[in-house]
Amino acid sequence: MNCCTPENSTKIELKDTVCPFCQKKGHIVKRETPDSLLKAEHSAKVTEPYYMFCQTPDCEVVYYSQTPEHKFLKADLKVPVTIKDSGLGVPVCYCFNVTRESVLNDFREMGHTKVFESISQKVKDGLCSCETMNPQGNCCLGNVKNWIKEACIQGFSSETALKKVP
């Protein structure tokens, strides 16, 4: 499965569905995303074909649906959520277990990182499973790119490293 290709994006519209806590609209994920990432005691509650992923960093809700009781919180997941947890041990790429810390270690040891290129190649080879491994239900490359840029801004590498990230 190559979940990082545009033709694999979902075209379903959940109109007027906003997060029950922050009241902001998220983006749609297929049922398989929460189904694979929720702790066992919550997985039986996944009954909708699609859910919304709440993109608000400080909101406790991760998944919700048009049915108000169908919401799942950060604590209900087996993994931390990149955009909702700023810890260094949190993955920026779930498929290949790349954490913020591992990217920083590359910068510390080599002055640059080739993580983006490495993951991009694996994506091209069809080895990613972002729909079931990334809580956002979509390609992790955006998270990787954003973290590399953030690390560069924080001074972990030179400007030349930043220019290499597409």
C-alpha positions as CSV (number, residue, x, y, z in Angstrom):
1,M,0.0,0.0,0.0
2,N,1.3,3.4,-0.9
3,C,-0.6,5.8,1.3
4,C,1.5,8.8,0.3
5,T,0.1,9.1,-3.2
6,P,-2.5,11.8,-4.1
7,E,-4.8,9.3,-5.7
8,N,-5.2,7.6,-2.4
9,S,-6.8,10.6,-0.7
10,T,-10.3,10.4,0.6
11,K,-13.0,12.4,-1.1
12,I,-15.7,12.0,1.5
13,E,-17.2,15.2,3.0
14,L,-18.4,15.2,6.6
15,K,-20.3,18.5,6.4
16,D,-20.5,20.7,9.5
17,T,-18.6,18.2,11.6
18,V,-16.4,20.1,14.1
19,C,-14.4,18.8,17.1
20,P,-16.7,18.6,20.1
21,F,-14.1,20.2,22.3
22,C,-12.3,22.9,20.3
23,Q,-15.1,23.5,17.7
24,K,-12.6,23.4,14.8
25,K,-13.0,21.3,11.7
26,G,-10.4,18.5,11.3
27,H,-9.6,16.3,8.3
28,I,-11.1,13.0,7.4
29,V,-9.5,9.6,8.1
30,K,-10.7,6.2,7.2
31,R,-11.9,3.9,9.9
32,E,-8.7,1.8,9.7
33,T,-6.7,4.7,11.2
34,P,-8.4,4.8,14.6
35,D,-9.1,1.1,14.4
36,S,-5.4,0.3,14.3
37,L,-4.2,3.0,16.8
38,L,-6.7,2.9,19.6
39,K,-6.0,0.9,22.8
40,A,-7.8,-2.5,22.9
41,E,-10.4,-1.2,25.3
42,H,-11.5,1.5,22.8
43,S,-11.3,-0.4,19.5
44,A,-14.8,-1.9,19.8
45,K,-16.2,1.6,19.8
46,V,-15.0,2.3,16.3
47,T,-18.1,1.8,14.2
48,E,-18.2,4.7,11.8
49,P,-16.7,4.2,8.3
50,Y,-14.9,7.6,8.6
51,Y,-13.7,9.8,11.4
52,M,-12.3,13.3,11.6
53,F,-8.8,13.9,13.0
54,C,-8.7,17.0,15.2
55,Q,-5.6,19.0,14.1
56,T,-5.7,21.5,17.0
57,P,-2.4,20.9,19.0
58,D,-3.8,21.7,22.4
59,C,-7.0,19.8,22.1
60,E,-7.3,16.4,23.8
61,V,-9.6,15.0,21.1
62,V,-7.9,13.0,18.4
63,Y,-10.8,11.4,16.5
64,Y,-14.5,12.4,16.3
65,S,-17.5,11.8,14.1
66,Q,-20.9,13.2,13.4
67,T,-22.1,11.2,16.3
68,P,-21.2,13.1,19.4
69,E,-20.4,10.1,21.5
70,H,-17.9,8.9,18.9
71,K,-14.8,10.7,20.1
72,F,-11.4,9.5,21.1
73,L,-8.9,11.3,23.2
74,K,-5.1,11.3,23.2
75,A,-5.1,9.0,26.2
76,D,-7.1,6.5,24.2
77,L,-4.3,5.9,21.6
78,K,-1.4,3.5,21.8
79,V,1.0,6.1,20.4
80,P,1.6,9.8,21.0
81,V,0.3,12.2,18.3
82,T,3.0,14.3,16.6
83,I,1.0,17.5,16.4
84,K,-0.4,17.1,19.9
85,D,2.8,16.1,21.7
86,S,6.0,18.1,21.5
87,G,8.2,15.5,23.2
88,L,11.5,14.6,21.5
89,G,10.7,10.8,21.7
90,V,7.5,11.3,19.6
91,P,7.7,10.0,16.0
92,V,7.6,12.4,13.1
93,C,7.5,9.3,10.9
94,Y,5.6,6.4,12.4
95,C,6.3,3.9,9.5
96,F,10.0,4.0,10.0
97,N,10.1,5.0,13.7
98,V,11.9,8.4,13.1
99,T,11.5,10.5,16.2
100,R,12.3,14.2,16.7
101,E,15.3,13.1,18.8
102,S,16.7,10.8,16.1
103,V,16.7,13.8,13.6
104,L,18.4,16.0,16.2
105,N,21.0,13.2,16.7
106,D,21.8,13.3,13.0
107,F,22.3,17.0,13.2
108,R,24.5,16.7,16.2
109,E,26.6,13.9,14.8
110,M,26.8,14.9,11.1
111,G,25.7,18.5,10.9
112,H,22.8,17.4,8.6
113,T,20.2,14.7,8.2
114,K,19.2,12.5,5.3
115,V,16.0,11.3,7.0
116,F,13.8,13.1,4.5
117,E,15.5,11.6,1.5
118,S,15.6,8.1,3.1
119,I,11.9,8.2,3.9
120,S,11.0,9.6,0.5
121,Q,12.7,6.7,-1.2
122,K,10.9,4.2,1.1
123,V,7.6,5.9,0.2
124,K,8.5,5.6,-3.5
125,D,9.2,1.9,-2.9
126,G,5.7,1.5,-1.5
127,L,6.9,0.7,2.0
128,C,4.9,3.1,4.0
129,S,1.7,2.4,6.0
130,C,0.7,5.9,7.1
131,E,-3.0,5.2,7.1
132,T,-2.6,2.7,9.9
133,M,0.5,3.9,11.6
134,N,0.2,7.7,11.6
135,P,-2.6,9.0,13.9
136,Q,-3.2,11.7,11.3
137,G,-4.1,9.0,8.8
138,N,-2.0,10.5,6.0
139,C,1.6,10.7,4.8
140,C,4.2,11.5,7.5
141,L,6.5,13.3,5.1
142,G,4.9,16.7,6.0
143,N,5.7,16.1,9.7
144,V,9.3,15.1,8.9
145,K,9.8,18.2,6.7
146,N,8.3,20.5,9.4
147,W,10.5,19.1,12.1
148,I,13.7,19.4,10.0
149,K,12.8,23.0,9.3
150,E,12.1,23.6,13.0
151,A,15.4,22.0,14.0
152,C,17.2,24.3,11.5
153,I,15.4,27.3,12.9
154,Q,16.4,26.3,16.4
155,G,20.0,26.2,15.2
156,F,20.7,22.5,15.1
157,S,22.1,22.8,11.6
158,S,23.2,25.2,9.0
159,E,21.1,27.1,6.4
160,T,22.4,24.7,3.7
161,A,20.6,21.8,5.5
162,L,17.3,23.7,5.4
163,K,17.7,24.4,1.6
164,K,18.0,20.6,0.9
165,V,14.5,19.9,2.3
166,P,11.9,20.3,-0.5
